[in-house]
Amino acid sequence: MQIQYDIQRSLKVNPPNYGEGMEWLDRNHAALKNLVTVDNGGISLNPRVKDLEDTDHEGLTFHNGVLYDKEVMVVEKRKDGRDELISGYGRCHYFDKRDIETYFVDYVKFEDDYWKALWKRRLNAGADHTSKGIPNTEGSILKGLSEARYAKSFHWQDDEEVRKALKFMTNGSKSREQIEKLLNKWRKTNHKDDNVRALDGPMAGRISEKMGLPHKGYCKDLSKPYFDRIGFNISRTDHIDVYMKRIIDLYDQYGKKVELYGFIQHVVVENLHNQRKTLHANWVKTIKWMNKHFSRRYKDIVEFKGFHAQLRTRNPADGGRPTERGIVDVDGNILIDLDESPHATLF
């Protein structure tokens, strides 16, 4: 099936207007089925990280003629010769379901991967997206920052540079307070010190998974190395209190001790020992209270195993392996050495 459209009319009604970091090349026909929309692992490259749905304006585009004032689909002319869809995933999805094979797009190229990461979000921060209630999600913006960081051309350790990137991606759609909230959330897992592995709950869970440690309560999966074990990652003073009922219920059901693994959410390098010591003291206090007030059946059912390693300074005398690895005590001494390889970061 084909849609009748006039590229010259489109250029008159909605001329290309991009900016720094991205060069407009041409507005032309595109074979939609040939566009790259997933990475090598089959994961969608859609920057909005949301389920694609048919929307009213897409229906109007098909049934009542092309909406020429709508933001144009954007495609990158990659160095490998392939064409990657940057913006317009909703339309591409809509057209694909109706066997529409060709549509017009703006072909562009990016100065580098930093600008590509930012523009992918900025193009989704325009009026066509925000007016429909489908702007960038917080997760998409934070992922954009991470993509920009690994582009190697971004001074990501500088908060002001991160703010600039956030403001560019969100294109004025976020307040100063919202920008600061995004910055603070990103810093939880992107510490300014390269030798620090910053963690939040989901990242601690991924690390536990790679190390074969229980972290989601009781494990019933026979294929997991932590099968038939109970464990949680904790980072707050009150985490054991929060989990207490669940801990008791799981012990009643499975009769297994509960393993606890701690981590620090906002590492202060020169004060990490005290950060760990303070949290550990509070957790020990809670465990002692449980042992004192609960029946003998529940005495010593909770075992604190140590902290996730977060200081990752390389030690040349140890083959370049991180000085802290796996699970450590409050002083950073290794208790469970489970890093995957000499240079594992476990991200």
C-alpha positions as CSV (number, residue, x, y, z in Angstrom):
1,M,0.0,0.0,0.0
2,Q,1.2,3.5,-0.8
3,I,0.5,7.0,0.7
4,Q,0.5,9.9,-1.7
5,Y,2.8,12.6,-0.4
6,D,4.6,15.7,-1.9
7,I,8.1,16.2,-0.5
8,Q,8.4,19.7,-1.9
9,R,5.2,20.7,-0.2
10,S,6.5,19.3,3.0
11,L,9.7,21.3,2.7
12,K,7.7,24.5,2.2
13,V,5.3,23.9,5.1
14,N,7.9,22.4,7.5
15,P,11.5,23.2,6.5
16,P,14.3,21.5,8.3
17,N,15.4,23.3,11.4
18,Y,17.8,21.4,13.5
19,G,21.0,22.7,15.0
20,E,24.3,22.0,16.8
21,G,25.7,18.5,16.5
22,M,23.5,17.3,13.7
23,E,23.7,18.1,10.0
24,W,20.6,17.9,7.8
25,L,21.4,16.1,4.5
26,D,18.2,15.7,2.5
27,R,14.5,15.0,2.7
28,N,13.6,12.0,0.6
29,H,11.8,8.7,0.2
30,A,12.7,5.9,2.6
31,A,12.0,2.2,2.4
32,L,10.6,1.7,5.9
33,K,11.4,-2.0,6.2
34,N,15.1,-1.3,5.5
35,L,15.5,1.1,8.4
36,V,17.5,-0.1,11.4
37,T,15.2,-0.1,14.5
38,V,16.9,-2.6,16.8
39,D,20.5,-3.2,17.9
40,N,22.6,-6.3,17.3
41,G,20.9,-8.0,20.2
42,G,17.4,-7.3,18.9
43,I,16.7,-4.6,21.5
44,S,14.6,-1.7,20.2
45,L,16.5,1.6,19.5
46,N,13.4,3.6,20.3
47,P,14.6,6.3,22.6
48,R,11.2,6.7,24.3
49,V,11.3,3.2,25.8
50,K,7.6,2.8,25.6
51,D,5.1,0.4,24.0
52,L,4.2,1.6,20.5
53,E,0.5,2.2,20.0
54,D,-1.6,3.6,17.1
55,T,-2.5,7.2,17.9
56,D,-5.2,9.4,16.6
57,H,-2.9,11.7,14.7
58,E,-1.4,8.7,12.9
59,G,-4.9,7.7,11.8
60,L,-5.5,11.1,10.4
61,T,-2.2,11.0,8.6
62,F,-3.4,7.8,6.7
63,H,-7.1,8.5,6.2
64,N,-7.3,12.2,5.5
65,G,-4.0,12.9,3.9
66,V,-0.5,13.8,5.1
67,L,-0.2,16.3,7.9
68,Y,2.7,18.3,6.5
69,D,3.1,20.5,9.6
70,K,3.9,17.4,11.7
71,E,7.5,16.8,12.8
72,V,9.2,14.8,10.1
73,M,10.6,11.3,10.7
74,V,14.4,11.5,11.1
75,V,16.9,8.9,9.8
76,E,20.7,8.8,10.3
77,K,22.9,8.0,7.4
78,R,25.4,5.8,9.3
79,K,29.0,5.3,8.5
80,D,28.4,1.6,7.8
81,G,26.0,2.6,5.0
82,R,22.9,1.6,6.8
83,D,20.0,3.9,7.7
84,E,18.9,4.0,11.3
85,L,15.6,5.4,12.5
86,I,16.1,8.2,15.0
87,S,12.7,9.7,15.4
88,G,9.3,8.6,14.2
89,Y,9.0,5.1,15.7
90,G,5.2,5.6,16.3
91,R,4.6,6.3,12.6
92,C,6.9,3.5,11.5
93,H,5.0,1.1,13.7
94,Y,1.6,2.4,12.4
95,F,2.7,2.1,8.7
96,D,4.2,-1.3,9.2
97,K,0.9,-2.7,10.5
98,R,-0.8,-1.4,7.4
99,D,1.8,-2.6,4.9
100,I,2.8,0.9,3.9
101,E,6.3,0.5,2.6
102,T,7.6,4.0,1.7
103,Y,7.4,7.4,3.4
104,F,9.4,10.6,3.4
105,V,12.1,11.3,6.1
106,D,14.8,13.8,6.9
107,Y,18.3,12.1,6.4
108,V,20.9,13.5,8.8
109,K,24.3,12.7,10.2
110,F,25.6,13.4,13.7
111,E,28.9,15.1,14.7
112,D,29.5,12.2,17.1
113,D,27.7,9.7,19.4
114,Y,27.3,12.3,22.1
115,W,25.2,14.5,19.9
116,K,23.3,11.4,18.6
117,A,22.3,10.5,22.2
118,L,21.1,14.0,22.9
119,W,19.3,14.6,19.7
120,K,17.4,11.3,19.9
121,R,15.8,12.6,23.1
122,R,15.4,16.2,21.9
123,L,13.5,15.1,18.9
124,N,11.1,13.4,21.2
125,A,10.7,16.6,23.3
126,G,8.9,18.6,20.6
127,A,5.3,19.7,20.6
128,D,4.0,16.7,18.6
129,H,5.1,14.4,21.5
130,T,4.4,16.6,24.5
131,S,0.9,17.6,23.3
132,K,0.0,13.9,23.0
133,G,1.3,13.2,26.5
134,I,4.1,11.0,25.2
135,P,7.3,12.9,25.8
136,N,10.6,11.4,26.9
137,T,10.3,9.3,30.1
138,E,12.7,9.8,32.9
139,G,14.3,6.5,32.1
140,S,14.9,7.5,28.5
141,I,16.6,10.8,29.5
142,L,18.8,9.0,32.0
143,K,19.7,6.4,29.4
144,G,20.5,9.2,27.0
145,L,23.0,10.6,29.6
146,S,24.6,7.2,29.9
147,E,24.9,6.9,26.1
148,A,26.5,10.3,26.0
149,R,28.9,9.4,28.8
150,Y,30.2,6.4,26.9
151,A,30.6,8.4,23.7
152,K,33.8,9.6,25.3
153,S,33.3,13.2,24.3
154,F,31.3,14.3,27.3
155,H,32.6,15.8,30.5
156,W,30.1,13.8,32.5
157,Q,31.9,14.3,35.8
158,D,31.1,18.0,35.6
159,D,27.6,18.7,37.0
160,E,27.2,21.8,34.8
161,E,28.0,19.8,31.7
162,V,25.4,17.2,32.7
163,R,22.8,20.0,33.3
164,K,23.6,21.4,29.8
165,A,23.0,17.9,28.3
166,L,19.7,17.5,30.2
167,K,18.5,21.0,29.1
168,F,19.3,20.2,25.5
169,M,17.6,16.8,25.5
170,T,14.5,18.1,27.2
171,N,14.3,21.2,25.0
172,G,12.8,23.5,27.7
173,S,10.1,20.9,28.8
174,K,11.6,20.5,32.3
175,S,11.9,23.1,35.1
176,R,15.1,23.8,36.9
177,E,13.9,21.7,39.8
178,Q,13.2,18.8,37.5
179,I,16.6,19.1,35.9
180,E,18.2,18.9,39.3
181,K,16.2,15.9,40.2
182,L,17.3,14.1,37.0
183,L,20.9,15.1,37.7
184,N,20.8,13.8,41.3
185,K,19.2,10.5,40.2
186,W,21.8,10.0,37.5
187,R,24.6,10.7,40.0
188,K,23.4,7.7,42.1
189,T,24.9,5.4,39.5
190,N,27.5,7.7,37.8
191,H,29.9,8.8,40.5
192,K,32.3,11.6,39.6
193,D,35.2,9.5,40.7
194,D,36.1,6.8,38.0
195,N,37.3,4.5,40.8
196,V,33.9,4.4,42.5
197,R,31.1,2.1,41.4
198,A,28.0,4.0,42.3
199,L,24.9,1.8,43.0
200,D,21.2,2.0,43.3
201,G,18.7,-0.9,43.9
202,P,18.4,-2.2,40.3
203,M,22.1,-2.0,39.7
204,A,22.9,-3.8,43.0
205,G,20.4,-6.4,41.9
206,R,22.2,-6.9,38.5
207,I,25.5,-7.2,40.3
208,S,24.1,-9.8,42.7
209,E,22.7,-11.7,39.7
210,K,26.1,-11.8,38.0
211,M,27.8,-12.9,41.3
212,G,25.2,-15.6,42.0
213,L,24.0,-14.1,45.2
214,P,20.3,-14.1,46.3
215,H,18.7,-10.7,46.2
216,K,15.0,-11.0,45.4
217,G,13.8,-13.0,48.5
218,Y,13.6,-16.8,48.1
219,C,14.9,-18.3,44.9
220,K,12.8,-21.2,43.5
221,D,14.7,-21.3,40.1
222,L,16.8,-24.5,39.9
223,S,18.9,-22.9,37.2
224,K,20.2,-20.2,39.5
225,P,23.4,-20.6,41.5
226,Y,21.5,-19.2,44.5
227,F,18.6,-21.7,44.3
228,D,17.0,-22.4,47.7
229,R,18.5,-19.3,49.3
230,I,16.9,-16.1,50.7
231,G,18.6,-12.8,50.2
232,F,18.1,-9.0,49.9
233,N,20.2,-6.0,49.0
234,I,19.8,-3.2,51.6
235,S,21.0,0.4,51.6
236,R,18.9,2.3,54.1
237,T,19.0,2.5,57.9
238,D,15.4,1.2,58.1
239,H,15.6,-1.5,55.4
240,I,15.6,-4.4,57.8
241,D,12.6,-2.9,59.5
242,V,10.9,-2.6,56.2
243,Y,11.7,-6.2,55.3
244,M,11.1,-7.7,58.7
245,K,7.6,-9.2,58.1
246,R,8.7,-10.6,54.8
247,I,11.9,-12.1,56.4
248,I,9.8,-13.8,59.1
249,D,7.3,-15.1,56.5
250,L,10.0,-16.5,54.2
251,Y,11.8,-18.2,57.1
252,D,8.5,-19.8,58.2
253,Q,7.9,-21.0,54.7
254,Y,11.4,-22.2,53.7
255,G,13.4,-22.6,56.9
256,K,16.4,-20.8,55.4
257,K,18.5,-18.1,57.0
258,V,18.1,-14.7,55.3
259,E,21.3,-13.2,53.7
260,L,21.7,-9.4,53.6
261,Y,24.1,-7.5,51.4
262,G,24.6,-3.8,51.9
263,F,25.6,-1.0,49.6
264,I,26.0,2.8,49.8
265,Q,23.8,4.9,47.6
266,H,25.9,8.1,47.7
267,V,29.5,7.3,48.2
268,V,31.8,9.9,49.7
269,V,35.2,8.3,49.1
270,E,37.0,9.8,52.1
271,N,34.1,8.9,54.3
272,L,33.1,5.5,52.9
273,H,34.3,3.6,56.0
274,N,32.1,5.7,58.3
275,Q,29.2,5.4,55.9
276,R,29.4,1.7,56.0
277,K,30.1,1.6,59.7
278,T,27.0,3.7,60.5
279,L,24.7,1.6,58.4
280,H,26.1,-1.6,59.7
281,A,25.8,-0.5,63.3
282,N,22.1,0.3,62.8
283,W,21.4,-3.0,61.0
284,V,23.2,-4.9,63.8
285,K,21.1,-3.1,66.3
286,T,17.9,-4.1,64.5
287,I,19.0,-7.7,64.3
288,K,19.8,-7.8,68.0
289,W,16.4,-6.4,68.7
290,M,14.8,-9.1,66.7
291,N,16.8,-11.8,68.5
292,K,15.7,-10.3,71.9
293,H,12.0,-9.8,71.2
294,F,11.1,-12.7,68.8
295,S,10.7,-16.3,69.9
296,R,13.7,-18.6,69.9
297,R,12.5,-20.0,66.6
298,Y,13.6,-16.7,64.9
299,K,16.9,-16.2,66.7
300,D,19.8,-15.6,64.4
301,I,17.7,-16.1,61.2
302,V,19.2,-13.0,59.7
303,E,22.9,-12.9,58.6
304,F,24.6,-9.8,57.3
305,K,27.1,-11.0,54.7
306,G,28.9,-7.7,53.9
307,F,28.8,-4.8,51.5
308,H,29.0,-4.7,47.7
309,A,32.5,-3.6,46.6
310,Q,32.3,0.0,45.5
311,L,35.9,1.3,45.5
312,R,37.4,-0.1,42.3
313,T,40.9,1.3,42.2
314,R,43.1,-1.1,40.2
315,N,46.0,-2.8,41.9
316,P,49.0,-3.3,39.5
317,A,50.5,-5.8,42.0
318,D,47.4,-7.9,41.7
319,G,47.1,-8.1,37.9
320,G,45.2,-4.9,37.7
321,R,42.3,-6.3,39.7
322,P,40.1,-3.9,41.8
323,T,41.2,-3.5,45.4
324,E,37.7,-4.1,46.5
325,R,36.0,-7.0,44.9
326,G,32.8,-9.0,45.4
327,I,31.5,-8.5,48.9
328,V,33.7,-6.7,51.5
329,D,33.5,-5.7,55.2
330,V,33.2,-2.1,56.5
331,D,36.9,-1.6,55.9
332,G,36.8,-2.8,52.3
333,N,38.5,-6.2,53.1
334,I,37.3,-8.8,50.7
335,L,34.9,-11.4,52.2
336,I,33.5,-13.0,49.1
337,D,35.7,-12.6,46.0
338,L,33.3,-13.2,43.2
339,D,34.3,-10.7,40.5
340,E,33.9,-12.3,37.0
341,S,37.4,-11.4,35.7
342,P,40.5,-9.3,36.6
343,H,38.9,-6.3,35.0
344,A,35.2,-6.9,35.7
345,T,33.1,-3.8,36.5
346,L,29.9,-5.8,36.7
347,F,27.8,-3.0,35.2
